[in-house]
Amino acid sequence: MPVGSFYWKPQRVDSLGPTLHSACSSYASSSGNSDRGTELLVESIMILSNIISGRNRGKSQLLLFNLHPYEPPSMFSTLLCILCLILTVRPSLSQDDSPLGVPQQISLEKDSEAQRLSVTWKCNLVSVFDIEIYRTELMEIVFNETVELSGEKNAGDCHWNWTSAVPLECTSLSVRIRSRDLLRVSDWSPLQTTEGDDLPDNTGAKVYPLDKVVLVGSSTTFCCILGEGQVLEDIRYMRSIMREVRLSRRTYAVTQTLQPPSNTSGTNVFCRATDASMKTTVEGAVIFVGYPPADEELMCETQDLVSAICQWKEGRYTHLKGKLRRTRYTLNGRTCEVVKNVRRCTWEQWEGNWTLLAKNPLGKKEIKDSAPLSHRVHPVAPKNLSILVKNSRNATLQWSWQYLGYKAFPLICQVNVASNGVSVTRNYSGAGLSLVVLEDLWPYETYRVRVRCGAENNFWMWGDWSLESSFQTKMDRPGTPDMWIWMESDNSGQILWKPLSKRESNGDLIGYEVTQGSVSGDGAQRLDVPVSQLSVPLGLQNASEPVVMLLAHNSEWTSHTSQLMVPKYWADVDVTGSEISSRDGGFDMSWPASANASRGYVVEWFNTSCGQYCSVDWRKVPGTNTSARIESSGLQAGIRYTISVYTLSDEAPELLERRHGYLEEMVPAEPVPFLEASQYESSVLLTWQEIPLHSQRGFVRGYNVYLANVAKNTLLAKISDPSVRNCTIRKLGLGTYKFTVRAYTSAGEDGGSTVSIMLEPYTDLLVFEILISLAAMSVFFILVTALCYRKRQWVKKAFYPEIPEPKLPGQWRTSQATVDVKPSPHSMVHIVENPQWDSSKEGLVPVSEEDEDGDESGSEPTDTDSDEPGLLRYYNQVVGDSGQVLRLPIDSSSSSVGSADTDVTYTGIQTSPGPLDTPPQMEAMAAGGYRPQGQVVQQQQQVDRSDADAGAPSSASFGGYKPQCTWRPDSPDGNAIDGSVGSPTSVNSSQFLIPDVSSEDSRNPASSTTWIPSFLSSKP
Amino acid sequence: MEGQEDPQPTGQGSPATRKAVDLARLIKEDCSRLLELYKERETFPENKTSEGGPHLVSVAAISSPDVLTTVERVWHHRCALRRCLELLERQIVWEEEEMGEGGGEYEEVRQAVKVRLGHLLHSTRVLLEAEDVDQGSDHLSPDHDCTQGTEEVDSSNTMNMKIWTHHLLQDLIHWTDSAMKTLHIFHMERTGQQEQQEL
């Protein structure tokens, strides 16, 4: 096809005549051939010359260029174009002298629903017109174009249609037309007007268009014609206020674009206006926005093998309802009524080809279907299902067909057999199938059956299911019970069997029959057991090769015999069972194959700590298997199970393997019992007992020993051997300790047992130490005593030197009557001090009366004869605390004698330095040192007398050293408090005043006790 | 009568009159809900002046209630309600033809109004018939049409039908409310008469 062909009214080629057309076409198609092209060109020029000469006047409005796409225009082509141009402009040039006629008899006709204005007028040769359309009232131009009419002429009438965007009722429109012929135009015709509804005669308010149906997404212009005297308030599209355009005095228009689908009642457009009385009126219009039909999937089929049923789907929802807008259907030209959205049409006879036409105001759609009848058979549901014959394991099912045509029609049928929630579908086929035998049924079982069929050849689809029918099969022999014997001891056990399920019972089970006896048949004992009982006790009474037989009975049948020889009892302690781990909620038990397992194996398991009423479970395994998975809902976590494998043969079952395991190990349920703590020296021994088996809830792997503190537990020992149930904690100090012992399994530790112990000093050691100390002291004193005894002469010299007998002058006694003794218990002590002792005997100092008083004012007790420390304290304090040493002259005794309230005590007249250290002059001084003593005696005698006068016991019987003898260290009488207690004489003189030699031997035993304190108090 | 509070639920008195009052109250509530649903569906703009406009159903004698007895007023109200029911049934038919059968709340309430209005008309018919027996007068035939001024509507214009339906629902509210109050007065009068007879 040549590219670049330019047509202007190509239909005029026909009017020009076939000659020119064929010539030009031939030239164009043969431009590749120069000779032929030249001939054609000449022919074309000749034709054009004829045209120019007027032989074809009136048919010359053709301008045609015919260019070859791949060749540039040649000289001939250029010439041809020039000729054509001339030909084109020639008519206008030839008519310059005849004016164009004004269109006459214009008439307007409006189609309001289509908003189309039809304009008709009288026209002659002219085909081009200028047309203008105005809104009459405001003379606003709404259309102004030049149109060329082509073929619309009919007997000199020109016809032109114009579709308005605005409904034609909205306002009046005026039309005028003029003819046009290239550069010439005629005068305008008079305005021709079509009236709108806004004329003053129509006073009412209106909204247009009314009930228009448009496509979703299109635009629609609405106009509101107000009533006379009304003022527009607003125009709303649904709830949206639109922007209006004024078309005339009373008419306003709005345009809604992209309209959404309407609801079922359409989309409302409201126009509100108020009148002079401010009364508001509402006018409106409804527009329905939707889609054209989009129905699809037409499918025709037959059920009676004669007629047709055609169905289809709606496709996209049209949003158009109501008798004027809904989709209407015709099937093969015949109307189809759709009721309640069921798109289905029936046809009396099968036609093979089907055409459905769906149509609504917005468009139409045609869908087709084509098929022979045998390919579209949709069988009806079988009727009247019944069971002809029923046995224990099969039944015969029969049904009937509604139509005669099915009797020979090849069918394939499905029979659905359901029982106890289990549904099985079986297929059967045959011509006019109406009877099948159901096999492999369970005895004494209730079944529900239903049937549906389809065409065996050219299967189209399954028909509808029939109604269900039910029946029950007959009873059959019960299955052989699964029996096992669990031995509790050598002579007793339990005969156990598993209940027969409904399927195994094959009928109503009524009981069991258990027979105990021997292989030889001697001593058989038969026992009937009700259905609810699943075990009987086994008692062996010295029968050789004992055997047990079991039968099950239902209402009509007896099962085969289940027989088992009694196995040997294997105590759990006799068999060392290894541990077995669980996996995924069960145990995977495996064992070595045994040649004795001619009838397979039995895996038995039970709660190890179940005691007397043990729930034993078992499972029989074929001899080809050497493993089994033990999985039961009865298995619980934290329970130890004993799993045993026995071989089954014609002989008694034999134990092959035994293991223990937990489904899931848990921490022990209770702490270790009987935890005790004992002290051994500085160590503590903890002992406990094993946790009971039922509380272990796992394999106890060991024990952890903790020292329990307030804050935390400190791990002291980790015992990984569960058989060890003691622990020694060493090197503990004194105090209270708490120990916690926790057993642990693979799941963790238990709560722990705690024991408290207080570690006390080691008593035996203490006693031993005391005894050692006492022994050492005893030895020491013995040695000292022995030493003193051996050196007693020396000791005597050192501690008891010979004291010469004082020699008293005779007149010394006479002057004693002049001694004035003040009877005061608190005599001032005037110590006669040898000045030569001053340096070595600092303690021997005279005590002033003030010091005495000062001592009295203190808390120092005055009793000095009870304990020696008191004595020492007394003197030392006197001397040391005073801080003043009264240095008295040697003859100060006379002055002290003269003192009325002074007693003289010879304390500290010690010979401790011993004769070895004592200088000779000191001994001389000591020899003369007793004169004050004699004065004191005299004074004391005087005092005693005065005391005796006062009723006091007389002590004047002693002479010289009488004071020494009159001392009562252990029993000072009450009166002595005045004369003895607190008196230095009463105490100190007993120690330091050397008794008379003559009376030394006569000293009482108490004197022996007095030398030790003297010895201890002596100072070197 | 409009704008007044609804009479309180009747406690005692004639069971028939009490039932009629309760039924009228229930229908009025249904009609109010129905109008709400309709305005919501049709996006009707607010136009209070139109709501007070002329009724589709009117009874001339009601305009001068002082000259009517209570029985006569009941009779006239029954006439108006019967006309309302006729128009409602026409509206239902028209909507189902033009818009299909919907299953929304609007359609449910509309159906309830239709059924209960029929029950109310039956109840009032029984009351009026009993009253005729009592009064010995038969001039108040329950089947006599007393309405006037009903306008026909161009059902080909959907918007006209919608506005007409709007007016119809307003009339339903008006007449059920008025009937409820009239029936209440009727009930009170009957109750008083019964008490006087018992005394």
Contacts between the chains, C-beta under 8 A, distances in Angstrom:
chain1	res1	chain2	res2	distance
A	207	B	159	7.1
A	210	B	157	5.8
A	210	B	158	7.6
A	210	B	159	7.2
A	211	B	156	7.7
A	211	B	157	6.9
A	211	B	158	5.0
A	211	B	159	7.9
A	236	B	43	7.8
A	236	B	45	6.2
A	238	B	43	4.9
A	239	B	43	5.1
A	263	B	41	7.4
A	264	B	99	4.5
A	264	B	100	5.7
A	264	B	102	6.3
A	265	B	41	6.6
A	265	B	42	6.6
A	265	B	95	7.6
A	265	B	98	7.8
A	265	B	99	4.9
A	265	B	158	7.9
A	265	B	162	7.4
A	266	B	99	7.9
A	266	B	158	6.0
A	268	B	42	5.8
A	268	B	43	5.8
A	268	B	44	7.8
A	268	B	159	6.9
A	268	B	162	7.0
A	270	B	43	8.0
A	270	B	44	7.6
A	270	B	45	5.3
A	272	B	45	6.1
A	272	B	47	7.1
A	279	B	49	5.3
A	280	B	47	5.6
A	280	B	48	8.0
A	280	B	49	5.0
A	280	B	50	7.2
A	281	B	47	7.9
A	281	B	49	7.8
A	281	B	50	7.1
A	282	B	44	7.8
A	282	B	45	6.3
A	282	B	47	5.0
A	282	B	50	6.2
A	282	B	163	7.2
A	283	B	159	7.6
A	284	B	159	4.4
A	284	B	162	7.6
A	284	B	163	7.3
A	285	B	159	5.2
A	286	B	158	4.0
A	286	B	159	4.9
A	286	B	162	7.0
A	321	B	98	7.3
A	321	B	99	5.4
A	321	B	100	3.9
A	322	B	97	6.4
A	322	B	98	3.9
A	322	B	99	5.7
A	322	B	100	6.9
A	323	B	97	5.3
A	323	B	98	6.9
A	324	B	98	7.6
A	326	B	100	7.6
